[in-house]
Amino acid sequence: MSAAEELKLTPDNYLEQERAAEFKSEFVDGEIYAMSGATLNHNRIAMNAGRELGNAFKDRPCLVLGSDMKVWMESVNTFAYPDLSGRCGPLDFYDDRKDIYRNPEFIIEILSDSTETYDRCDKFYRYQTLESLREYVLISQNSVAVDVFRRHEAGWLYHSIRDLNGVVRLDSIDCEIPLSEIYRGVEFEPSSPNRGS
């Protein structure tokens, strides 16, 4: 066994530390990665999208969860904190604490300059190992730009929306979210090509 392998944490070691910690971190194959805080735009977008989903779910057995709920991906030994996630139907919890689940139907990540490449590549690869996952949505906080990846029998289909009058369609939960609502109150820097309302 190499020295690097000896230093890797087990999922149980990570959870013991994480549940007692004052800050959040993600667990990727035995290594811990601290999470940084979020910008005003990031928070507005998360709250707006979460509100729209919550309103759409009022009379349905569906749930949208915020960034304090972890998702466990067993086949790639990873715990992650999506910005938003959820499903229609019962949650498959990791343990009795009910702070981790394994079966999201959709995951939404709000992109930042420091995480965009990771969210688009390695994190998406890890999320794809979840058999329950039907849609992965990436929302820019710097311009009007939403990318939707939808699981299809032949792989993942990609749809990009760059119009404030556009709509994000989530087939997995039979829901539509107008971009005008996602970006409500969001103010872009003057150099950004699009502005929210």
QUIURMO-V845470 format. One record per pair of residues at least 12 apart in sequence whose ideal C-beta (glycine too) atoms are under 10 Angstrom apart, sorted by the first residue. I is the first residue (numbers start at 0). J is the second residue. D is the distance in Angstrom with one decimal. If there is no record, write none. Layout:
i:I j:J d:D
i:I j:J d:D
This chain:
i:3 j:29 d:8.9
i:3 j:30 d:9.5
i:4 j:29 d:8.0
i:6 j:29 d:8.0
i:6 j:30 d:8.7
i:7 j:28 d:7.4
i:7 j:29 d:2.8
i:7 j:30 d:6.6
i:7 j:31 d:9.8
i:7 j:76 d:9.3
i:8 j:26 d:7.2
i:8 j:28 d:9.6
i:8 j:29 d:5.4
i:8 j:30 d:7.5
i:8 j:31 d:6.7
i:9 j:26 d:9.6
i:9 j:29 d:7.4
i:9 j:76 d:9.1
i:10 j:26 d:6.8
i:10 j:29 d:8.8
i:10 j:71 d:7.9
i:10 j:73 d:8.8
i:10 j:76 d:6.9
i:10 j:77 d:9.2
i:10 j:78 d:7.1
i:10 j:93 d:8.9
i:10 j:99 d:9.7
i:12 j:26 d:9.2
i:12 j:29 d:8.8
i:12 j:31 d:9.4
i:13 j:25 d:9.2
i:13 j:26 d:4.3
i:13 j:27 d:9.8
i:13 j:29 d:8.3
i:13 j:30 d:9.2
i:13 j:31 d:6.4
i:13 j:76 d:9.8
i:13 j:78 d:6.6
i:14 j:26 d:8.2
i:14 j:69 d:9.0
i:14 j:71 d:9.7
i:14 j:78 d:7.7
i:14 j:93 d:8.5
i:14 j:94 d:8.2
i:14 j:96 d:8.5
i:14 j:98 d:9.1
i:14 j:99 d:7.9
i:16 j:31 d:7.5
i:17 j:31 d:8.0
i:17 j:69 d:8.2
i:17 j:78 d:7.6
i:17 j:80 d:9.9
i:17 j:98 d:9.3
i:17 j:99 d:9.7
i:18 j:96 d:7.4
i:18 j:98 d:7.6
i:18 j:99 d:10.0
i:20 j:33 d:9.4
i:22 j:34 d:7.2
i:22 j:35 d:9.3
i:22 j:36 d:9.4
i:23 j:35 d:9.5
i:23 j:36 d:9.9
i:23 j:66 d:8.1
i:23 j:67 d:7.8
i:23 j:69 d:8.9
i:23 j:80 d:5.9
i:24 j:78 d:9.0
i:24 j:80 d:8.8
i:25 j:69 d:8.3
i:25 j:70 d:9.9
i:25 j:77 d:7.4
i:25 j:78 d:6.2
i:25 j:79 d:5.1
i:25 j:80 d:6.2
i:25 j:117 d:10.0
i:25 j:122 d:8.9
i:25 j:125 d:9.9
i:26 j:69 d:8.7
i:26 j:71 d:9.1
i:26 j:72 d:10.0
i:26 j:76 d:7.8
i:26 j:77 d:6.4
i:26 j:78 d:4.2
i:26 j:79 d:8.1
i:27 j:72 d:9.4
i:27 j:75 d:8.0
i:27 j:76 d:7.5
i:27 j:77 d:5.1
i:27 j:78 d:8.2
i:27 j:79 d:8.1
i:27 j:117 d:9.9
i:27 j:121 d:8.2
i:27 j:122 d:8.9
i:27 j:125 d:7.6
i:28 j:75 d:6.9
i:28 j:76 d:4.6
i:28 j:77 d:6.7
i:28 j:125 d:9.3
i:29 j:76 d:6.8
i:29 j:77 d:9.9
i:30 j:76 d:9.8
i:30 j:77 d:10.0
i:31 j:78 d:9.6
i:32 j:79 d:9.6
i:32 j:117 d:9.2
i:34 j:66 d:8.7
i:34 j:79 d:9.7
i:34 j:80 d:6.6
i:34 j:114 d:9.1
i:35 j:111 d:8.2
i:35 j:113 d:7.0
i:35 j:114 d:8.5
i:37 j:66 d:8.2
i:37 j:82 d:8.4
i:37 j:109 d:7.6
i:37 j:111 d:7.4
i:37 j:140 d:8.7
i:38 j:109 d:9.2
i:38 j:111 d:7.1
i:38 j:112 d:9.8
i:38 j:140 d:6.4
i:38 j:141 d:9.6
i:39 j:140 d:9.1
i:39 j:184 d:9.4
i:39 j:185 d:8.5
i:39 j:186 d:8.3
i:40 j:109 d:8.2
i:40 j:111 d:9.2
i:40 j:138 d:10.0
i:40 j:139 d:9.2
i:40 j:140 d:4.1
i:40 j:141 d:7.6
i:40 j:182 d:8.9
i:40 j:184 d:9.2
i:40 j:185 d:5.2
i:40 j:186 d:7.4
i:40 j:187 d:7.6
i:40 j:188 d:9.3
i:40 j:195 d:8.4
i:41 j:66 d:9.7
i:41 j:82 d:7.8
i:41 j:109 d:5.0
i:41 j:110 d:8.7
i:41 j:111 d:6.5
i:41 j:138 d:9.2
i:41 j:140 d:5.1
i:41 j:185 d:9.5
i:42 j:66 d:9.8
i:42 j:82 d:9.7
i:42 j:109 d:8.8
i:42 j:140 d:9.3
i:42 j:185 d:9.9
i:43 j:109 d:9.6
i:43 j:140 d:8.4
i:43 j:181 d:9.2
i:43 j:182 d:8.2
i:43 j:183 d:7.6
i:43 j:184 d:5.4
i:43 j:185 d:5.2
i:43 j:186 d:8.9
i:43 j:195 d:8.6
i:44 j:82 d:8.4
i:44 j:83 d:9.5
i:44 j:107 d:9.1
i:44 j:109 d:5.2
i:44 j:110 d:9.6
i:44 j:138 d:5.7
i:44 j:139 d:8.7
i:44 j:140 d:5.8
i:44 j:145 d:9.8
i:44 j:181 d:6.0
i:44 j:182 d:7.0
i:44 j:183 d:9.2
i:44 j:184 d:9.3
i:44 j:185 d:6.3
i:44 j:195 d:8.9
i:45 j:65 d:7.2
i:45 j:66 d:6.9
i:45 j:82 d:5.3
i:45 j:83 d:6.3
i:45 j:107 d:8.1
i:45 j:108 d:9.8
i:45 j:109 d:5.8
i:45 j:138 d:8.7
i:45 j:140 d:9.4
i:45 j:181 d:9.7
i:46 j:65 d:9.0
i:46 j:83 d:9.8
i:46 j:183 d:9.5
i:46 j:184 d:9.2
i:47 j:138 d:9.6
i:47 j:176 d:8.7
i:47 j:179 d:9.7
i:47 j:180 d:5.8
i:47 j:181 d:5.3
i:47 j:182 d:7.3
i:47 j:183 d:5.4
i:47 j:184 d:7.4
i:47 j:185 d:7.9
i:47 j:195 d:9.6
i:48 j:63 d:8.3
i:48 j:82 d:8.3
i:48 j:83 d:5.9
i:48 j:107 d:6.1
i:48 j:109 d:8.1
i:48 j:136 d:8.4
i:48 j:138 d:7.0
i:48 j:145 d:9.6
i:48 j:167 d:8.5
i:48 j:176 d:6.3
i:48 j:180 d:8.0
i:48 j:181 d:5.3
i:48 j:182 d:9.7
i:49 j:63 d:5.5
i:49 j:64 d:8.7
i:49 j:65 d:6.3
i:49 j:66 d:9.5
i:49 j:82 d:8.8
i:49 j:83 d:5.6
i:49 j:85 d:9.2
i:49 j:107 d:8.6
i:50 j:63 d:9.0
i:50 j:176 d:9.8
i:50 j:180 d:8.0
i:50 j:181 d:9.9
i:50 j:183 d:9.3
i:51 j:63 d:8.9
i:51 j:167 d:9.2
i:51 j:174 d:8.2
i:51 j:175 d:8.9
i:51 j:176 d:4.7
i:51 j:177 d:7.7
i:51 j:180 d:5.2
i:51 j:181 d:7.2
i:51 j:183 d:9.4
i:52 j:64 d:9.8
i:52 j:83 d:7.2
i:52 j:85 d:6.9
i:52 j:105 d:8.7
i:52 j:107 d:8.6
i:52 j:169 d:8.3
i:52 j:172 d:7.8
i:52 j:174 d:6.5
i:52 j:176 d:7.0
i:53 j:85 d:9.4
i:54 j:174 d:9.8
i:54 j:176 d:9.8
i:54 j:180 d:9.5
i:55 j:169 d:9.1
i:55 j:172 d:7.8
i:55 j:173 d:8.6
i:55 j:174 d:4.7
i:55 j:175 d:8.0
i:55 j:176 d:7.8
i:56 j:85 d:8.0
i:56 j:87 d:7.9
i:56 j:172 d:7.9
i:56 j:174 d:7.9
i:59 j:87 d:6.4
i:59 j:172 d:8.3
i:59 j:173 d:8.5
i:59 j:174 d:9.1
i:60 j:86 d:9.5
i:60 j:87 d:6.0
i:60 j:88 d:6.4
i:60 j:89 d:8.3
i:61 j:85 d:6.6
i:61 j:86 d:6.9
i:61 j:87 d:4.0
i:61 j:88 d:7.8
i:61 j:104 d:8.8
i:61 j:105 d:10.0
i:61 j:171 d:10.0
i:61 j:172 d:5.8
i:61 j:173 d:8.9
i:61 j:174 d:8.2
i:62 j:84 d:9.2
i:62 j:85 d:5.0
i:62 j:86 d:6.7
i:62 j:87 d:7.9
i:62 j:88 d:8.9
i:62 j:89 d:9.4
i:62 j:90 d:7.1
i:62 j:100 d:9.8
i:62 j:103 d:9.8
i:62 j:172 d:9.7
i:63 j:83 d:6.0
i:63 j:84 d:7.6
i:63 j:85 d:4.2
i:63 j:86 d:9.1
i:63 j:105 d:8.6
i:63 j:107 d:8.8
i:63 j:172 d:8.8
i:63 j:174 d:9.5
i:64 j:81 d:8.1
i:64 j:82 d:10.0
i:64 j:83 d:6.9
i:64 j:84 d:5.3
i:64 j:85 d:5.3
i:64 j:86 d:8.9
i:64 j:90 d:8.5
i:64 j:100 d:7.9
i:64 j:103 d:8.0
i:64 j:106 d:10.0
i:65 j:80 d:9.2
i:65 j:81 d:9.0
i:65 j:82 d:7.7
i:65 j:83 d:6.5
i:65 j:84 d:8.7
i:65 j:85 d:9.6
i:66 j:80 d:5.3
i:66 j:81 d:6.9
i:66 j:82 d:5.1
i:66 j:83 d:7.3
i:66 j:84 d:8.9
i:66 j:107 d:9.9
i:66 j:108 d:9.7
i:66 j:109 d:9.2
i:67 j:80 d:7.1
i:67 j:98 d:7.6
i:68 j:80 d:7.4
i:68 j:81 d:7.8
i:68 j:83 d:9.3
i:68 j:84 d:6.8
i:68 j:85 d:8.9
i:68 j:90 d:9.1
i:68 j:97 d:9.0
i:68 j:98 d:6.6
i:68 j:99 d:7.4
i:68 j:100 d:6.8
i:68 j:103 d:9.1
i:69 j:81 d:8.6
i:69 j:84 d:9.6
i:69 j:93 d:7.8
i:69 j:96 d:9.9
i:69 j:98 d:6.3
i:69 j:99 d:4.3
i:69 j:100 d:7.7
i:69 j:101 d:9.9
i:70 j:84 d:6.1
i:70 j:93 d:9.1
i:70 j:99 d:7.1
i:70 j:100 d:6.4
i:70 j:101 d:7.1
i:70 j:102 d:8.8
i:70 j:103 d:5.8
i:70 j:106 d:7.2
i:70 j:125 d:9.4
i:70 j:126 d:7.8
i:70 j:129 d:7.3
i:70 j:131 d:9.8
i:70 j:132 d:9.1
i:71 j:91 d:9.2
i:71 j:92 d:9.3
i:71 j:93 d:4.9
i:71 j:94 d:9.5
i:71 j:99 d:5.2
i:71 j:100 d:7.2
i:71 j:101 d:5.1
i:71 j:102 d:9.6
i:71 j:129 d:9.1
i:72 j:101 d:7.8
i:72 j:122 d:9.9
i:72 j:124 d:10.0
i:72 j:125 d:5.3
i:72 j:126 d:7.1
i:72 j:127 d:9.2
i:72 j:128 d:5.2
i:72 j:129 d:6.0
i:72 j:132 d:9.5
i:73 j:93 d:9.2
i:73 j:101 d:7.2
i:73 j:128 d:8.1
i:73 j:129 d:9.3
i:74 j:125 d:9.0
i:74 j:128 d:4.7
i:74 j:129 d:8.8
i:74 j:130 d:9.5
i:75 j:121 d:9.7
i:75 j:124 d:7.9
i:75 j:125 d:4.8
i:75 j:126 d:9.2
i:75 j:127 d:9.3
i:75 j:128 d:5.2
i:75 j:129 d:9.5
i:76 j:125 d:9.3
i:77 j:121 d:9.7
i:77 j:122 d:8.7
i:77 j:125 d:5.0
i:77 j:126 d:9.0
i:77 j:128 d:8.4
i:78 j:93 d:8.5
i:78 j:99 d:6.7
i:79 j:99 d:10.0
i:79 j:106 d:8.6
i:79 j:108 d:9.4
i:79 j:122 d:6.7
i:79 j:125 d:7.0
i:79 j:126 d:7.6
i:80 j:99 d:9.9
i:80 j:108 d:9.9
i:81 j:103 d:7.2
i:81 j:105 d:9.2
i:81 j:106 d:4.5
i:81 j:107 d:6.7
i:81 j:108 d:6.1
i:81 j:109 d:9.7
i:81 j:118 d:9.6
i:81 j:122 d:9.0
i:81 j:126 d:8.1
i:81 j:135 d:9.2
i:81 j:136 d:9.9
i:82 j:106 d:8.3
i:82 j:107 d:5.6
i:82 j:108 d:5.3
i:82 j:109 d:4.9
i:82 j:110 d:9.5
i:82 j:118 d:9.4
i:82 j:136 d:9.5
i:82 j:137 d:9.9
i:82 j:138 d:8.2
i:83 j:103 d:9.5
i:83 j:105 d:8.0
i:83 j:106 d:7.4
i:83 j:107 d:4.0
i:83 j:108 d:8.2
i:83 j:109 d:8.3
i:83 j:136 d:8.3
i:83 j:138 d:9.3
i:84 j:100 d:8.3
i:84 j:102 d:9.9
i:84 j:103 d:4.2
i:84 j:104 d:8.4
i:84 j:105 d:6.5
i:84 j:106 d:4.7
i:84 j:107 d:6.9
i:84 j:108 d:9.4
i:84 j:126 d:9.5
i:84 j:129 d:9.9
i:84 j:132 d:9.0
i:84 j:135 d:9.9
i:85 j:100 d:9.5
i:85 j:103 d:6.3
i:85 j:104 d:6.9
i:85 j:105 d:6.2
i:85 j:106 d:8.6
i:85 j:107 d:8.9
i:85 j:169 d:9.7
i:85 j:171 d:9.5
i:85 j:172 d:7.3
i:85 j:174 d:10.0
i:86 j:100 d:8.5
i:86 j:102 d:6.2
i:86 j:103 d:5.6
i:86 j:104 d:3.9
i:86 j:105 d:7.2
i:86 j:131 d:6.9
i:86 j:132 d:9.4
i:86 j:133 d:8.9
i:86 j:171 d:7.8
i:86 j:172 d:7.2
i:87 j:104 d:6.7
i:87 j:105 d:9.6
i:87 j:171 d:7.9
i:87 j:172 d:5.3
i:87 j:173 d:8.0
i:87 j:174 d:9.3
i:88 j:102 d:8.3
i:88 j:104 d:8.0
i:88 j:131 d:9.4
i:88 j:172 d:9.9
i:89 j:102 d:8.3
i:90 j:102 d:6.6
i:90 j:103 d:8.7
i:91 j:103 d:9.6
i:91 j:131 d:7.9
i:100 j:131 d:9.5
i:101 j:129 d:7.3
i:101 j:130 d:9.5
i:101 j:131 d:7.5
i:102 j:129 d:7.2
i:102 j:130 d:8.1
i:102 j:131 d:3.9
i:102 j:132 d:8.5
i:103 j:126 d:8.4
i:103 j:129 d:6.6
i:103 j:131 d:6.2
i:103 j:132 d:6.0
i:103 j:133 d:8.9
i:103 j:134 d:9.5
i:103 j:135 d:9.6
i:103 j:171 d:9.3
i:104 j:129 d:9.2
i:104 j:131 d:5.8
i:104 j:132 d:6.7
i:104 j:133 d:5.0
i:104 j:134 d:7.2
i:104 j:150 d:9.7
i:104 j:169 d:8.5
i:104 j:170 d:9.7
i:104 j:171 d:4.3
i:104 j:172 d:6.1
i:105 j:131 d:9.6
i:105 j:132 d:7.4
i:105 j:133 d:6.4
i:105 j:134 d:4.5
i:105 j:135 d:7.5
i:105 j:136 d:6.8
i:105 j:147 d:9.5
i:105 j:149 d:9.8
i:105 j:169 d:5.6
i:105 j:170 d:9.5
i:105 j:171 d:5.4
i:105 j:172 d:6.1
i:105 j:174 d:8.7
i:106 j:118 d:9.9
i:106 j:122 d:9.2
i:106 j:123 d:9.1
i:106 j:126 d:5.7
i:106 j:129 d:8.3
i:106 j:132 d:6.4
i:106 j:133 d:9.6
i:106 j:134 d:7.6
i:106 j:135 d:5.3
i:106 j:136 d:7.2
i:106 j:137 d:9.6
i:106 j:148 d:9.6
i:107 j:134 d:8.7
i:107 j:135 d:8.0
i:107 j:136 d:4.4
i:107 j:137 d:7.9
i:107 j:138 d:6.5
i:107 j:145 d:9.4
i:107 j:147 d:9.7
i:107 j:167 d:9.1
i:107 j:169 d:9.1
i:107 j:176 d:9.6
i:107 j:181 d:9.6
i:108 j:122 d:7.3
i:108 j:123 d:8.6
i:108 j:126 d:8.9
i:108 j:135 d:7.7
i:108 j:136 d:7.3
i:108 j:137 d:5.6
i:108 j:138 d:7.3
i:108 j:146 d:9.9
i:109 j:136 d:9.3
i:109 j:137 d:8.0
i:109 j:138 d:4.9
i:109 j:139 d:8.0
i:109 j:140 d:5.6
i:109 j:181 d:9.6
i:110 j:137 d:5.6
i:110 j:138 d:6.6
i:110 j:139 d:5.2
i:110 j:140 d:6.4
i:110 j:141 d:7.8
i:110 j:144 d:8.4
i:110 j:145 d:9.9
i:110 j:146 d:8.9
i:111 j:139 d:9.4
i:111 j:140 d:6.6
i:111 j:141 d:8.7
i:112 j:140 d:9.1
i:112 j:141 d:7.7
i:115 j:137 d:8.1
i:115 j:139 d:8.3
i:115 j:140 d:9.8
i:115 j:141 d:9.4
i:118 j:135 d:9.2
i:118 j:137 d:6.1
i:119 j:135 d:9.7
i:119 j:137 d:6.6
i:119 j:146 d:8.2
i:119 j:148 d:9.5
i:122 j:135 d:9.2
i:122 j:137 d:10.0
i:123 j:135 d:6.1
i:123 j:137 d:8.4
i:123 j:148 d:7.1
i:123 j:155 d:8.7
i:126 j:148 d:9.1
i:127 j:148 d:8.7
i:127 j:150 d:8.1
i:127 j:154 d:9.6
i:127 j:155 d:7.3
i:129 j:150 d:9.7
i:130 j:150 d:9.3
i:131 j:150 d:9.7
i:131 j:171 d:9.1
i:132 j:148 d:9.4
i:132 j:150 d:6.6
i:132 j:155 d:9.9
i:132 j:171 d:8.4
i:133 j:148 d:9.7
i:133 j:149 d:6.8
i:133 j:150 d:5.1
i:133 j:151 d:9.6
i:133 j:169 d:8.2
i:133 j:170 d:7.0
i:133 j:171 d:3.4
i:133 j:172 d:8.3
i:134 j:147 d:6.2
i:134 j:148 d:6.8
i:134 j:149 d:5.3
i:134 j:150 d:7.2
i:134 j:155 d:9.5
i:134 j:156 d:9.8
i:134 j:158 d:9.8
i:134 j:167 d:9.3
i:134 j:168 d:9.1
i:134 j:169 d:5.4
i:134 j:170 d:7.0
i:134 j:171 d:5.0
i:134 j:172 d:8.2
i:134 j:174 d:10.0
i:135 j:147 d:7.6
i:135 j:148 d:4.3
i:135 j:149 d:8.2
i:135 j:150 d:8.4
i:135 j:155 d:7.8
i:135 j:157 d:10.0
i:136 j:148 d:7.6
i:136 j:149 d:9.5
i:136 j:158 d:9.8
i:136 j:160 d:9.9
i:136 j:167 d:6.5
i:136 j:169 d:7.4
i:136 j:176 d:9.0
i:136 j:181 d:9.8
i:137 j:159 d:9.6
i:138 j:160 d:9.8
i:138 j:167 d:8.4
i:138 j:176 d:9.9
i:138 j:178 d:9.1
i:138 j:181 d:6.5
i:138 j:182 d:8.8
i:139 j:161 d:9.3
i:139 j:182 d:9.5
i:139 j:187 d:9.5
i:139 j:191 d:9.2
i:139 j:193 d:9.1
i:140 j:182 d:9.3
i:140 j:185 d:7.4
i:140 j:187 d:8.6
i:140 j:191 d:9.7
i:140 j:195 d:9.7
i:141 j:185 d:9.7
i:141 j:187 d:6.4
i:141 j:188 d:7.2
i:141 j:190 d:9.1
i:141 j:191 d:5.5
i:141 j:192 d:9.1
i:141 j:193 d:9.2
i:142 j:161 d:8.0
i:142 j:182 d:9.4
i:142 j:185 d:9.9
i:142 j:187 d:6.3
i:142 j:188 d:9.4
i:142 j:190 d:9.8
i:142 j:191 d:4.9
i:142 j:192 d:5.4
i:142 j:193 d:4.7
i:142 j:194 d:8.6
i:142 j:195 d:9.0
i:143 j:160 d:8.2
i:143 j:161 d:6.1
i:143 j:162 d:7.1
i:143 j:163 d:5.1
i:143 j:164 d:9.7
i:143 j:165 d:8.3
i:143 j:178 d:6.2
i:143 j:179 d:9.3
i:143 j:181 d:8.7
i:143 j:182 d:6.0
i:143 j:185 d:8.8
i:143 j:187 d:8.3
i:143 j:191 d:8.7
i:143 j:192 d:8.3
i:143 j:193 d:3.9
i:143 j:194 d:7.8
i:143 j:195 d:6.6
i:143 j:196 d:9.8
i:144 j:159 d:7.4
i:144 j:160 d:7.6
i:144 j:161 d:5.5
i:144 j:162 d:9.9
i:144 j:178 d:9.2
i:144 j:182 d:9.9
i:144 j:191 d:9.9
i:144 j:192 d:9.1
i:144 j:193 d:7.6
i:145 j:158 d:8.8
i:145 j:159 d:7.4
i:145 j:160 d:4.7
i:145 j:161 d:7.9
i:145 j:162 d:9.7
i:145 j:165 d:7.6
i:145 j:166 d:9.6
i:145 j:167 d:5.5
i:145 j:176 d:8.9
i:145 j:178 d:6.3
i:145 j:181 d:7.0
i:145 j:182 d:9.2
i:146 j:158 d:7.4
i:146 j:159 d:5.2
i:146 j:160 d:7.9
i:146 j:161 d:9.6
i:146 j:167 d:9.7
i:147 j:159 d:7.7
i:147 j:160 d:7.3
i:147 j:167 d:6.2
i:147 j:168 d:7.5
i:147 j:169 d:7.8
i:147 j:170 d:9.5
i:149 j:168 d:9.0
i:149 j:169 d:8.7
i:149 j:170 d:6.6
i:149 j:171 d:8.1
i:150 j:170 d:9.6
i:150 j:171 d:8.3
i:160 j:178 d:6.2
i:160 j:181 d:9.7
i:161 j:178 d:8.8
i:161 j:192 d:9.1
i:161 j:193 d:7.4
i:162 j:178 d:6.9
i:162 j:179 d:9.7
i:162 j:193 d:8.8
i:163 j:177 d:8.7
i:163 j:178 d:5.3
i:163 j:179 d:5.5
i:163 j:181 d:9.2
i:163 j:182 d:6.5
i:163 j:193 d:6.8
i:163 j:194 d:8.4
i:163 j:195 d:7.0
i:163 j:196 d:6.8
i:164 j:177 d:7.9
i:164 j:178 d:7.2
i:164 j:179 d:6.7
i:165 j:177 d:7.6
i:165 j:178 d:4.9
i:165 j:179 d:8.6
i:165 j:181 d:9.7
i:166 j:178 d:6.9
i:166 j:179 d:9.1
i:166 j:180 d:9.5
i:166 j:181 d:9.8
i:167 j:180 d:9.6
i:167 j:181 d:7.1
i:178 j:193 d:9.8
i:178 j:195 d:8.7
i:178 j:196 d:9.8
i:179 j:195 d:8.2
i:179 j:196 d:6.1
i:180 j:196 d:9.6
i:181 j:195 d:8.4
i:182 j:194 d:8.6
i:182 j:195 d:3.4
i:182 j:196 d:6.8
i:183 j:195 d:7.0
i:183 j:196 d:6.5
i:184 j:196 d:8.0
